[in-house]
Amino acid sequence: MKSLYFRVFLMTLAVVLISSMLGFLCSNLYYHAKLKPFNDAKLVKIADEMKRYIEAQPDRLDAYLNNAAALGYEMLLTDGAGDERFYGSPFRERALGAGVVSSVLAGDTYHGVARFPNKPFITGFFDNTLSNTVGVPVAAGERRYALFLRPDVVLQFGELRSFFAAIALLTVLFSVLLFLVSTRYLVKPIERLTEATKRIALGQYDLRLPDRRRDEIGQLAAHFRRMSGELERVDKSRQQFVADVSHEIQTPLTSIRGFAAALADPSLPQETHAEYISVIAEESDRLSKLSRQLLTLSALEQAADGLDRRAVGLRDRLRQTLQMLEWQWREKDIAVTLGVPADLTVAGDELLLDQVWTNLLANAIKHTPPGGRIQVRGERRGGEVEIVVADSGAGIEAQHLSRLFDRFYRADPSRERASGGAGLGLAIVKRIVLLHGGSIEAASVQGEGSTFTVRLPQM
C-alpha cells in the first residue's frame, strides 16, 4: 500500500511536470500569436539591409555573406537555375514550397517565418528548416538572386540555451529535493494523528499532538484533542453508569436476599414475618421501577426520528397532569396556581411531554413542605415557548445544580433512596426536551425554592 508521503511526492512531481508542459505550451502559443510576426518583420528588415549592401557592392557578395553567417545567420543564395550557395550552418531541411524561388526572383518577399504552421509543442523559432526563413530578391550586377535568411539559433544563443537549460534542470532537481523535505513536514503530523487514533482505540486518551500550528493541520489536531477529551468523558460516564446501575441493583437485591433468608427461619414471629415480606415487596417494586426507567432512557436515546409529533395544547396537558397528582398536593395542603395561556401550543409527542410535566410537578410536590406553593407559568418568548415550574421548597445547593440532570445523581442521596428514587427522572426529562429541540435549566435559592424552566420551539 502506498503511503501518504509517497502519494504526495508523486502528486507534487506530477504537478511540476504538468506545469512545465503547460508553461511551454502557453509560451509557444504566445510565440505563434505575437512574436512570430514580429520576428518575421525583423528578419525581413535585416535581409533588406543585406540586399542594399550587396546591390551597392556586388563584387563583395560572397565575402559579405560569409561574414554575416559568422555573426549568426544561415542563408541560401540562389538564381533558380542551379546556382545555390549556402552560408553558415546547414539547414536541417532544404525543401521549399513550389514556386517560392520563382516568386522571390520576380520581386516578391517570402514570409516563411510568419507562415510557419502553428504547432502546440514545436516552436518555430528553433526549427532550422529552409521553409522557416524570409526571402528577398537581390540584384548583384547583371544577375538576379533570391536570398533566404534565418538566424542561426545555436550560434547566437547556444550558451544562453545551455544556461537556461541548466537553470530549468537544477530548478526541477532542487524542487524535487525540497518537496521531499516539505512533504515530510506535511505528512508527519498526520502520522502522529494516526498513531493517536490507535491509542484512543486502546483506551489511552493522554495524547500529544502539535499545538503550535495555526493551519488546517493545527485545527485538525485541536479538534482531535477535543474529541479525545469528549471520548474520555463519555467513557468515564459509561463506566460510572455501569457502576451506578450495578450499585442500584445490588442494594435491593442484597435486601431481598437477606430478608428471604430470614423468612426461612421457622421460629420467626408472625409480625416480623409480615414486615419482612413487606420489605421484599418494596425492594422488588423499586427494582421494577429502576428497570422501567432504564428501558425508557434507552428507548429515548434511539428515538430521535421516532417522535409522534402533533399540535399539543400545553394548558390542557398541564391541567390534566395536576389533576392526576391532585391527591398528593392536596394531602400536603399545597397551593397550586396555573398561569398558561389557552392558545399556547407546541409540536411534539404528547405522551413524552406528559412525562416531562409529571416528573417536574411530582418533584416539586415532593420537595415542597406542607402549606407551601407551586406555580406553573407559560409564555411565548421570541420563537420559543417557555414553561416554568417553581416551588417554595428548601431549594438546591449551588454545587448540585450543574449535575441535576446527570444519570443517578441525587442532590440528597439519603432522602432519594428512602423514597425509592434512582436519580433517573430528570435525566429522562432532559432527554425528552432535547429530542424536541428544546432546552431545560434549573435555578434555586436556598430556603426559597427551586425553578425549572423548559423551552420548546414554537409552532
C-alpha positions in Angstrom: 0.0 0.0 0.0 1.4 3.4 -1.0 2.0 5.7 1.9 0.6 9.3 2.0 4.2 10.5 1.9 4.8 8.7 -1.4 1.4 9.8 -2.8 2.1 13.5 -2.0 5.5 13.3 -3.5 4.2 11.7 -6.7 1.4 14.2 -6.9 3.9 17.1 -6.5 6.2 15.7 -9.1 3.3 15.3 -11.5 2.3 18.9 -10.8 5.8 20.1 -11.7 5.8 18.1 -14.9 2.3 19.1 -16.0 3.0 22.8 -15.1 6.2 22.7 -17.1 4.3 21.3 -20.1 1.5 23.9 -19.8 4.0 26.7 -19.3 5.8 25.6 -22.5 2.5 25.3 -24.4 1.3 28.7 -23.4 4.7 30.3 -24.2 4.7 28.6 -27.6 1.2 29.8 -28.3 2.2 33.3 -27.4 5.2 33.0 -29.8 2.9 31.9 -32.6 0.3 34.6 -31.9 2.6 37.6 -31.1 6.3 37.0 -31.5 6.3 35.2 -34.8 5.0 38.1 -37.0 7.4 40.5 -35.1 10.4 38.1 -35.7 9.4 37.8 -39.4 9.3 41.6 -39.8 12.7 42.0 -38.1 14.3 39.4 -40.3 12.9 41.0 -43.5 14.4 44.3 -42.4 17.8 42.6 -41.9 17.5 40.9 -45.3 16.7 44.3 -46.9 19.8 45.8 -45.3 21.9 43.0 -46.7 20.2 43.4 -50.1 21.1 47.1 -50.3 24.8 46.4 -49.4 25.1 43.6 -52.0 23.5 45.7 -54.7 25.8 48.5 -53.8 28.9 46.3 -53.8 28.2 43.2 -55.8 31.8 42.2 -56.0 31.9 41.6 -52.2 28.9 39.4 -52.2 30.5 36.1 -51.0 32.8 37.8 -48.5 29.9 39.9 -47.1 27.5 36.9 -46.7 30.3 34.8 -45.2 30.9 37.5 -42.6 27.1 37.7 -42.0 27.0 33.9 -41.5 29.8 34.2 -39.0 27.7 36.7 -37.0 24.9 34.2 -36.6 22.8 33.7 -39.7 22.0 30.8 -42.0 21.5 31.8 -45.7 20.8 30.5 -49.1 21.5 32.5 -52.3 20.1 31.0 -55.5 19.4 32.2 -59.0 16.8 29.5 -59.5 18.8 27.9 -62.4 21.1 25.7 -60.3 23.4 28.2 -58.7 22.8 27.6 -55.0 25.2 29.0 -52.3 24.7 28.1 -48.6 26.3 30.3 -45.9 26.6 29.4 -42.3 25.4 26.2 -40.6 23.5 23.8 -42.8 19.7 23.7 -42.8 18.1 20.6 -41.3 15.6 20.5 -44.2 16.2 22.3 -47.6 12.8 21.9 -49.1 10.9 25.0 -50.2 7.4 25.2 -51.5 6.8 25.1 -55.2 7.2 28.4 -56.9 8.7 30.1 -53.8 12.1 30.8 -55.5 10.4 32.0 -58.7 8.1 34.3 -56.7 11.1 35.9 -54.9 13.1 36.3 -58.1 10.1 38.0 -59.6 10.3 40.6 -56.8 8.1 39.3 -54.0 9.1 38.9 -50.4 8.9 35.5 -48.8 7.5 35.4 -45.2 8.3 31.8 -44.3 8.7 32.7 -40.6 5.3 34.3 -40.3 3.7 31.4 -42.2 5.3 28.7 -40.1 2.4 26.4 -39.1 1.1 26.7 -35.6 2.1 23.5 -33.7 1.5 23.3 -29.9 4.7 21.6 -28.9 7.0 22.7 -31.8 8.5 26.2 -31.5 9.1 27.7 -34.9 11.9 29.9 -33.5 14.1 26.8 -33.2 13.0 24.9 -36.3 16.1 25.0 -38.6 14.4 24.4 -41.9 14.7 26.4 -45.2 11.0 26.9 -45.3 11.2 28.7 -41.9 13.1 31.7 -43.5 12.4 35.1 -45.0 13.3 35.7 -48.7 14.1 38.9 -50.7 15.1 39.4 -54.3 18.8 40.6 -54.7 20.4 42.1 -57.9 24.2 41.6 -57.9 25.4 43.3 -61.1 23.7 41.7 -64.1 22.5 38.7 -62.1 19.3 38.3 -60.0 19.2 36.1 -56.9 16.8 35.1 -54.2 18.3 35.5 -50.7 16.7 33.3 -47.9 17.7 34.1 -44.4 17.1 33.0 -40.8 19.0 33.3 -37.5 21.5 30.6 -36.5 20.0 30.0 -33.1 22.7 27.7 -32.0 25.4 30.2 -32.8 23.6 33.2 -31.4 22.0 31.6 -28.3 24.0 28.4 -27.8 25.5 29.4 -24.5 22.3 31.1 -23.4 20.3 27.9 -24.2 22.6 25.8 -22.2 22.4 28.4 -19.4 18.6 28.3 -19.3 18.6 24.5 -19.7 20.8 24.3 -16.6 18.5 26.6 -14.7 15.5 24.5 -15.6 17.2 21.2 -14.8 18.6 22.5 -11.4 15.2 24.1 -10.6 13.4 20.8 -11.1 16.1 18.9 -9.2 16.1 21.3 -6.2 12.3 21.4 -6.3 12.1 17.7 -6.0 14.5 17.6 -3.1 12.7 20.4 -1.3 9.4 18.7 -2.0 10.8 15.6 -0.4 11.5 17.6 2.8 8.3 19.7 2.8 6.1 16.6 2.1 7.7 15.0 5.2 6.7 18.2 7.1 3.1 17.9 5.9 2.8 14.1 6.5 4.4 13.8 9.9 1.6 15.4 11.9 -0.9 13.1 10.1 1.2 10.2 11.1 1.0 11.4 14.7 -2.8 11.7 14.4 -2.9 8.2 13.0 -0.9 7.0 16.0 -3.3 8.9 18.2 -6.3 7.0 16.8 -4.6 3.7 17.6 -4.0 4.9 21.2 -7.7 6.0 21.5 -8.8 2.6 20.2 -6.8 1.1 23.1 -8.5 3.5 25.6 -5.5 5.8 26.1 -6.6 9.4 25.9 -3.4 11.3 27.0 -2.4 12.4 23.5 0.5 14.6 22.5 -0.4 16.4 19.3 1.0 19.5 17.6 -0.4 22.6 19.3 1.6 25.4 17.8 0.5 25.2 14.3 -2.3 27.6 13.1 -3.0 26.0 9.8 -5.6 23.3 8.9 -3.3 20.6 10.5 -3.2 22.6 13.7 -7.0 23.0 13.6 -7.4 19.2 13.0 -5.1 18.5 15.9 -7.1 20.8 18.2 -10.4 19.2 17.1 -8.8 15.8 17.7 -7.8 16.8 21.2 -11.3 18.0 22.0 -12.7 14.7 20.5 -10.3 12.7 22.7 -11.4 14.7 25.8 -15.1 14.1 24.9 -14.5 10.4 24.3 -12.7 10.2 27.6 -15.6 11.9 29.4 -18.1 9.6 27.7 -16.0 6.5 28.6 -15.8 7.6 32.2 -19.5 8.4 32.1 -20.2 4.9 30.7 -18.1 3.3 33.4 -19.8 5.4 36.1 -23.2 4.5 34.6 -22.4 0.8 34.8 -21.1 1.2 38.4 -24.3 3.2 39.3 -26.6 0.6 37.8 -24.8 -2.2 39.5 -25.0 -0.4 42.8 -28.7 0.5 42.4 -29.5 -3.1 41.6 -27.2 -4.7 44.2 -28.7 -2.7 47.1 -32.3 -4.0 46.8 -31.0 -7.5 45.8 -29.0 -7.7 48.9 -32.0 -6.7 51.0 -34.2 -9.2 49.2 -31.7 -12.0 49.6 -31.2 -11.2 53.3 -34.8 -10.9 54.2 -35.7 -14.0 52.1 -33.1 -16.0 54.1 -34.6 -14.7 57.3 -38.0 -15.8 56.3 -36.7 -19.4 56.1 -36.4 -19.3 59.9 -39.4 -21.3 61.2 -39.2 -19.6 64.6 -39.7 -16.1 63.1 -42.6 -14.3 64.8 -45.7 -13.7 62.6 -45.4 -9.9 62.9 -41.8 -9.9 61.8 -42.6 -12.3 59.0 -45.2 -9.9 57.6 -42.8 -7.0 58.0 -40.1 -8.8 56.0 -42.5 -9.7 53.2 -43.4 -6.0 53.0 -39.8 -5.0 52.7 -39.2 -7.6 50.0 -42.2 -6.3 48.1 -41.0 -2.7 48.4 -37.5 -3.6 47.2 -39.0 -5.6 44.3 -41.1 -2.6 43.3 -38.0 -0.5 43.5 -36.2 -2.8 41.1 -39.1 -2.8 38.8 -39.2 0.9 38.7 -35.5 1.1 38.1 -35.7 -1.3 35.2 -38.6 0.7 33.6 -36.7 3.9 33.9 -33.6 2.3 32.3 -35.6 1.0 29.5 -37.3 4.4 29.0 -33.9 6.1 28.9 -32.5 3.5 26.5 -35.5 3.9 24.2 -35.2 7.7 24.3 -31.6 7.5 23.2 -32.7 5.9 20.0 -35.9 7.9 19.4 -34.5 10.9 17.6 -36.6 10.2 14.4 -39.4 8.3 16.1 -41.4 11.1 17.7 -45.1 11.2 17.1 -45.2 15.0 16.5 -48.6 16.8 16.6 -50.0 20.0 18.0 -50.1 19.9 21.8 -52.0 22.4 23.8 -49.9 22.9 26.9 -52.5 24.4 29.2 -54.8 21.3 28.9 -51.9 18.9 29.3 -50.6 20.7 32.4 -54.1 20.9 34.0 -54.6 17.2 33.4 -51.2 16.4 35.0 -52.1 18.5 38.0 -55.4 16.7 38.3 -53.6 13.3 38.2 -51.4 14.4 41.1 -54.1 16.3 42.9 -54.3 13.8 45.9 -50.5 14.4 46.5 -50.6 18.2 46.7 -53.9 18.4 48.4 -52.7 16.0 51.1 -49.8 18.5 51.8 -52.2 21.5 51.5 -50.0 23.0 48.8 -51.4 26.0 46.9 -51.0 25.4 43.1 -51.5 28.1 40.5 -51.6 27.6 36.8 -50.9 30.6 34.5 -50.6 29.2 31.0 -52.4 30.9 28.0 -55.1 28.7 26.4 -53.5 29.1 22.9 -50.0 28.1 23.9 -49.1 25.1 21.7 -46.0 23.2 20.6 -45.3 20.5 18.0 -44.3 17.4 20.0 -45.0 13.9 21.2 -47.9 14.3 23.7 -47.1 11.3 25.8 -43.4 12.1 26.2 -44.2 15.7 27.1 -46.7 14.5 29.6 -43.8 12.6 31.2 -41.8 15.8 31.5 -44.7 17.7 33.2 -45.4 14.7 35.5 -41.8 14.4 36.6 -41.3 18.1 37.2 -44.6 18.5 39.1 -44.1 15.3 41.1 -40.6 16.5 42.2 -42.0 20.0 43.1 -44.7 18.4 45.2 -42.2 16.0 46.9 -39.8 18.8 47.9 -42.4 21.4 48.8 -43.3 21.4 52.6 -46.9 21.3 53.8 -48.6 24.7 53.3 -46.2 25.7 50.5 -47.0 26.8 47.0 -46.2 25.7 43.4 -46.5 28.0 40.4 -46.8 26.9 36.8 -46.3 29.6 34.2 -46.2 29.7 30.4 -45.5 32.4 27.8 -44.1 33.0 24.4 -40.5 34.4 24.3 -39.0 35.0 20.9 -39.5 32.0 18.8 -39.9 29.6 21.8 -42.5 28.6 24.3 -41.3 28.8 27.9 -42.8 26.7 30.7 -41.7 27.5 34.3 -42.4 25.2 37.3 -41.5 27.0 40.6 -41.8 25.7 44.1 -41.3 27.1 47.6 -39.3 24.2 48.9 -35.9 24.2 50.7 -34.0 24.7 47.4 -31.0 23.1 46.0 -27.4 23.9 46.9 -25.4 25.6 44.1 -22.9 22.9 43.7 -25.6 20.4 42.8 -27.3 22.5 40.1 -24.9 21.6 37.3 -25.3 17.9 37.8 -29.1 17.7 38.4 -29.7 16.1 35.0 -27.0 13.5 35.2 -28.0 9.9 35.5 -28.2 8.5 39.0 -27.3 11.9 40.5 -29.0 12.8 43.8 -28.8 16.1 45.5 -29.8 14.4 48.7 -28.8 10.7 48.3 -30.3 9.5 51.6 -33.7 11.1 51.1 -33.9 9.9 47.5 -33.0 6.4 48.4 -35.6 6.4 51.1 -38.3 7.5 48.7 -37.2 4.9 46.1 -35.8 7.3 43.6 -32.9 6.2 41.4 -31.8 9.6 40.1 -33.0 8.9 36.6 -36.1 11.1 36.4 -34.5 14.4 35.5 -32.1 12.6 33.1 -35.2 11.3 31.3 -36.8 14.8 31.3 -33.7 16.4 29.8 -33.5 13.7 27.0 -37.2 14.2 26.1 -36.7 18.0 25.9 -33.6 17.7 23.8 -35.4 15.3 21.4 -38.0 18.1 20.9 -35.2 20.6 20.0 -35.6 22.4 23.3 -33.6 23.1 26.5 -34.1 22.9 30.2 -32.4 24.6 33.1 -32.7 24.8 36.9 -32.2 27.6 39.3 -32.5 27.6 43.0 -32.1 29.8 46.1 -31.5 28.0 49.5 -34.6 28.4 51.7 -36.7 29.9 48.9 -37.3 27.1 46.5 -36.4 25.9 43.0 -37.4 26.8 39.5 -37.2 24.6 36.4 -37.6 26.3 33.0 -38.4 24.3 29.9 -38.0 26.0 26.5 -39.5 24.4 23.4 -39.7 25.6 19.7 -43.0 27.4 19.0 -45.3 26.0 16.3 
